[in-house]
Amino acid sequence: MTDPTAARLPGPRAAALEPPPERMEAAPTGGDLGRHVTRGFWETFEGEAARTGLLTIARRLPAIVRQVWGTAWRADRRAAVLVAALQLVSAAMASAGLLAGLGVMQKVFAGGATQERIRAALPALALVAVLLMLRAVVDTGISYWQAGLGPRVRQQLEGEFLALTGRVELAAVDDPTWADEVRRAHDRGLYYAKDSIDKTIELASAVLALLGAAGVLGLLHPVLLVLLLAAVVPKGAASVHSIRTGYLSAVRQSSLRRRMMHFAWVLYERDTAAELRVSTAQEALLAEYHSLSARITGEEVALGKHQARAAATGRTLGGIGMFATYAALAWMLGAGWMPLATGGAAYLAIQASQSALLRVVIAGHRVFENALWVEDLNRFEESCRARLPRTGAPAPETVKTITVSDVHFAYPQGKQALHGVSLTLEAGKKYAFVGANGSGKSTLSRILAGLYEPTAGTVAWDGVDVRTFDAATLTGRVALVLQDPGHWPLSALANVTIGSGSVTTADPERALRAVTATGADRVIAALDQRWQTVLSPQFEGGAELSDGNWSKVACARGLYQQAPVLLMDEPTASMDPLAEDRLFRAVLDEYAGPDTITVLVSHRLGPATACDRVFVFDEGRIVEGGSHRELMELGGAYARMFDIQAAAYRTPAPPAAASSGR
């Protein structure tokens, strides 16, 4: 017998899928995976840094240092001032130590008896010793204050970052571009912002040390300073080349590493643990991991050899330059251009200048590399500030009528979700939004909750456009319960009260009433520590809830808010029929009071029968509206859906008895 409802069921939405090939690789294997997998967010500026030369670094360093220390100034002014001042003092002491060393050399290599020369050098030698001890004290002070400055910078940056990202409009979070940017800013921007403090301190220390040593060397003989550049620049260039090559290698490897980490994650993450253990997937996953790991190892070995060759070249050229410097010094001494005592001091100054100049080159490149990520973090935060919810007058604590007028809405990806929706909701009445998945009913519920702003059209509370209200207070006046609620790793009580803005305080009677209405009371009563139990098995003493029990807790969270607007968007999808019936009875009979606008969003039509008015959505439009009875009499889309669902619950008639042939 033909099923009478079959003709009303929709047909397939797409052409049939062809069979897959018998064999294919789990991931691309030829060449650079970056051609096949979208480049990771961490690559964005590594390539730029890898192609950056010393002149670019030198031009941008002043602005970079100002930017980094502006952050340090905001985080801890005293520490920033003390670190900067002590760096100057330390550098001055280093220069004074070199000059005092010159005095020692002049006395030791002067004419006369040895004992007399040594006695004459003792005051200068004592000064050197005092300067060394004082500099040690100053450097200890730098380390002390620097140790506190970095964490305070991190604290401030992370606090600002989380305050922004937690408040941006929901449309931003739905934007794939924003999703990439927030991870890049969090993983790289915050890390390098904190790390930049240490790196700029190292750069400042190197620059000051270089100025002091070079100043002494220039006083002794300017030619030595010029020759010293020829000795140090090759080493610095080799160091920068090695850093640049390492970043280029990271770009080539990044997609490989991301793929490899995916295979690693599924071997230990909790979400895949159960299925992994009831299948034979481990060996296959490990084989893919080892294959990718071997390719990365090969890349790293090649990189190490290349960097070793570059370092050898730099050391060779630097050695030639250093030989030329010392040869010139020896020639000056032999020709009588420079006294022996001055030559000894020049040797010390050459050593100090060589070390400082090499530190400047390396530290400058690192500061610039860090600053690229800090600038990216700043740009991201500016974009977040531009996408913060609007501010305005506080939303009213009660609402009598919500009017939706010709509302359109498109998601950031361009999908048009609503096409000119209009309706009116009144306090004291119960409404149902029904329709197929993707018909727009959930999108409208989020617009009503203030999470999205219409692309066109208006939503008004008692005749006032909600765009004139402060967005935070508007969302606080709406209790929205979602099909996939947040699983907060907090206590059971905090999971009930968090929607009202607190995780530590509660109204006991109000909380008990909410959990009793949804059936969550029996869930919490079965927990080891009841209200105090942390709802996450990954914490000591924590508990794991089923999806259905999480829905009960989430519904209790919405009821606990006691908001003038209650929106329940498919909250019972994972509940059993008895729990669903109990919840909707409690919501419609107890919580849907005369001052509350109650909206149930569902593709299951049972609860709609008890609502005052039902709106039927289809492809972003309202195609029908009325009471259950009116819509059934209309015989349209709602009636067809209801009949199909009702038919699934009817007991099929027993098959007719076979004819006996009489």
C-alpha angles and dihedrals in degrees: 000000000000117000106244092213096051094085090056096053116101119251127236115302097215142022118280116276117246119234116270123246118271092244136020135154120263087228136007111281107187124088123323114358088211088081091061104032123054110259113262120249090243091067097061099098102016090083092050092050091047091058095044119113133208094260092055090050092050093051095050100039098090093054091044093052092048090051095049095046091046086064091047090050091054092046100047119351096184094051092045093051094045094048091049093045094046090050089057091048092048092050092048090051091050091053091045089050091055091049090047088049088054088054090052091051092049092052095044094049096041122109124273138057118339095238092051091050091050093049089049090052095049096087092051090044090051089050090053090051093048091048091050092051093046091047090052089054091048092048089051088054090050091052091046096053093037089056090061097039098061097053091046090052089050091048093051095044094047092046092051091045096051093043089056100041093046092054105041116116117275091243088065092054089052090055111099090210091057090048090057093044096050092052092046092049093046098044099039111010097055093042095050093042090061093039090052091070092062092041095052090047088053090048093048091049091050093047093049092046090050093049091050096046094041090048091055091045091049090052090052095047128330093212090067090057092055092048090049090062089058089053098048106033094069090054091047092047090050090050093050090046090053092050091047092049090050092055092048088052090050089054091052092047101040098091090044091051093048091051092046092050090052089058090047094049095053089054094061109017117111095227092066099030099097097046091043090057097048092051138053094245098116098084093045092050092046091050091054091046092052092047093054092041091055091054091050091048090054091051092049093049091051090047092051092052092048092050091048090055091048091050091049091052091049093048091048094051091041090050090053090050092047090049089053091050094051091042089055090048091051091047091051090051093047093047091050094244090125132030118241092246091054089048091057091051089046089055090054091046091050091053093048093045093048092053094044095047092051090049090051093053095048096040092047092055092048093048091052092048091051092047092058088063093043090054089049090052090051092050091050093050091049089053089050091052088053089054100047115126116267123268126219143115116345114267113251117265091232135033130196101185135019114197121196111195124191094321120187125182135183126185120233090258088062100254111144106224102172130034114193102320117184129177143135127233122196131198115256094031132102123225136189127206108200136173144104123309110285094020093124102256095117091045091056091048089056091049089051088050091054094245093117131031117220117256085223135357130041143268115206133190109210089338096312118115107242089222087077090060128086104262095221094055091045093056088046090060092057126071108206119187114192133204090237102037126189114274098215114198089225136104119296089250092050089052088059098043102037092090089064093054102263137092097177107044132052145172099243098206093044091050093048092049092051096050092044091054093053099039092248089120091077091046092054094041089059093055119101095240096022110207092011096054114117109233097226127082090211091074127072108271091005125145134220119224129202118243090256093053091047088055090054091052091047092050089050088052090056094046092047090062092065089204123174089241120050116189117182110188109193092314095159100050091113097037126102116249095258093050091047092051092048092050096049092046090053093046096046098038104034110021101033093084130167092271097047130088105211122195125182116196114198147134089214108084103202095095091045091070090070096048125100093229136013125204116200115210126201125172094339097315136096105240099173139017135181144084121312091257094048093049093048090052089049090060094210135125095314093050091050092050092046093050092050093050093044091050090058090062097046117103108246115240115255114259115268116262115262116256114260092215093239 
